[in-house]
Amino acid sequence: MPPPGHVRSPFQEGFAALREEPLLLRAELTWRWCFALAAWILALAAAALFLDSLKLSGLDRLLLGAAQPFRQQSALTQVFQGALLRIVWIKFFVLAGITVLWAFAAAIGRAASLRNLVALFGDDDRDEDAGWQFHPMLQLHLARALWTWTAIASLIASFLLGTAMLQQQHPARAAFFYVFGVALSIVFGVVLNWFFGLAPLFCIRNQANARDAVSLTLDFCSRQGGRIFGLSLGFLALRFVWAGSMFFLVLAPTSLGKHVAIGWVLLMMLVLFLIYLAGADALYLARLGTYASLAEINSQPEPQPEPAPDPQAATPSWTPYLPPDDSPNTQPA
């Protein structure tokens, strides 16, 4: 990407990719927001089906319409009695459906983004040879989603176990679950989620299956671990700065509540929140571009140092023969 004689760092290359390919961000926002819309529709449909399955008697309607909280609570308890198992199953199927939907959407959308990034940082023929690698990409994103849910489940289980041990007067065990259980769940969840998010790059770049992509990612991290850590910290700092600045900006329209209708205030907050999400997606794409640029640097052979000249070889070990000088000036008198 950089012109001859000008070398940019991978950090600069990541943002240069967004500038030189504006369609990257549009494609990323399209598949992400389409998935979010589909997930909301699925969740609302599941909630509507659950509410439709509840049976309300005339007495329940009468108690719910009363202005007494005790009677309303009694009516709600009667309505939701026996519905706990249905709620659990509906949540399970909704989360499973959203997870599979995300894996399909990410496998297609991420492949499109990575093919363009690989073409930018690779040679001219790589974009023609690069395939979509749908099945390996789907496997990697399913593994990433399953590991994320596993880490969340471990976090919740550690917190609940710590609370139970604390109630049973076992402070040491409670501290173990609170500290080690929760901390390890967060650390391993974040690290492996980042790792499975990087593996699709090598799946597209090297046209590899899921297992080979994981192996290539491990080799890449072992060889460029220091630079990867520094670049990741840089993008994490940018993400915190962006989130902190937009947090106050999203809450700014609340000061207009006395002069503007609440509907317009919520609409402005929604627009600002969408701007924050677009900026976060742009930073994520820039980070992927940075890793793609670093992968190209990593694939180049390291220059071998030239051997130092041997001083003995420069001096000849033989003395050239000089014929005697027969000039008249050297003849004896």
Residue pairs with C-beta under 8 A, 6 or more apart in sequence:
1 8
1 13
1 16
1 17
1 20
1 120
1 121
1 293
2 8
2 13
2 16
8 16
10 227
10 231
10 290
10 291
10 293
10 294
10 297
11 231
11 234
11 290
13 121
13 289
13 290
13 293
14 285
14 286
14 287
14 288
14 289
14 290
14 291
14 293
15 286
15 289
16 289
17 24
17 117
17 120
17 121
17 285
17 286
17 289
17 292
18 24
18 25
18 282
18 285
18 286
18 289
20 120
21 116
21 120
23 116
24 113
24 116
24 117
24 285
25 278
25 281
25 282
25 285
27 109
27 112
27 113
28 109
28 113
28 281
28 284
28 285
29 278
29 281
30 109
31 105
31 106
31 108
31 109
31 112
32 105
32 109
32 277
32 281
34 105
35 101
35 102
35 105
35 106
38 101
38 105
39 98
39 101
39 102
42 94
42 97
42 98
42 101
43 94
43 98
46 90
46 93
46 94
49 90
50 83
50 86
50 87
50 90
53 83
53 86
54 79
54 80
54 83
55 79
56 64
56 79
59 75
60 75
60 78
60 79
63 71
63 72
63 74
63 75
64 72
64 75
64 76
66 72
95 149
99 142
99 145
99 146
99 149
100 142
102 141
102 145
103 138
103 141
103 142
103 145
104 138
106 137
106 141
107 134
107 137
107 138
107 141
108 132
108 134
108 137
110 137
110 141
110 200
111 132
111 133
111 134
111 137
111 200
111 204
113 285
113 288
114 200
114 201
114 203
114 204
114 205
114 288
114 292
115 127
115 130
115 132
115 204
116 127
117 201
117 288
117 289
117 292
118 126
118 127
118 130
118 201
118 204
118 205
118 292
119 126
119 127
119 130
120 289
120 292
121 289
121 292
121 293
121 295
121 296
122 205
122 296
126 205
129 207
130 204
130 205
130 207
131 204
131 207
133 203
133 204
133 207
133 208
136 203
136 208
136 209
136 210
136 213
137 200
137 203
137 204
139 210
140 196
140 199
140 200
140 203
140 210
140 213
140 214
141 196
141 200
143 196
143 210
144 193
144 196
144 197
147 189
147 192
147 193
147 196
148 189
148 193
150 189
151 185
151 186
151 188
151 189
151 190
151 192
151 193
152 185
152 189
154 181
154 184
154 185
154 189
155 181
155 182
155 185
155 186
155 189
157 181
158 177
158 178
158 181
158 182
158 185
159 177
159 178
159 181
159 182
161 177
161 181
162 173
162 174
162 175
162 176
162 177
162 178
162 181
162 182
163 174
165 171
165 173
165 174
165 177
166 174
194 232
195 217
195 221
198 217
198 220
198 221
198 291
199 210
199 213
199 214
199 216
199 217
200 213
201 217
201 288
201 291
201 292
201 295
202 208
202 212
202 213
202 216
202 217
202 220
202 295
203 209
203 210
203 213
205 292
205 295
206 212
206 213
206 216
208 216
220 228
220 295
220 298
221 228
223 298
224 294
224 297
224 298
227 294
228 291
228 294
231 287
231 290
231 291
231 294
232 287
235 283
235 286
235 287
235 290
238 283
239 280
239 283
242 276
242 279
242 280
242 283
243 276
243 280
246 272
246 273
246 275
246 276
246 279
249 272
249 276
250 269
250 272
250 273
250 276
251 269
252 272
253 260
253 265
253 268
253 269
253 272
254 265
254 269
256 265
256 268
257 265
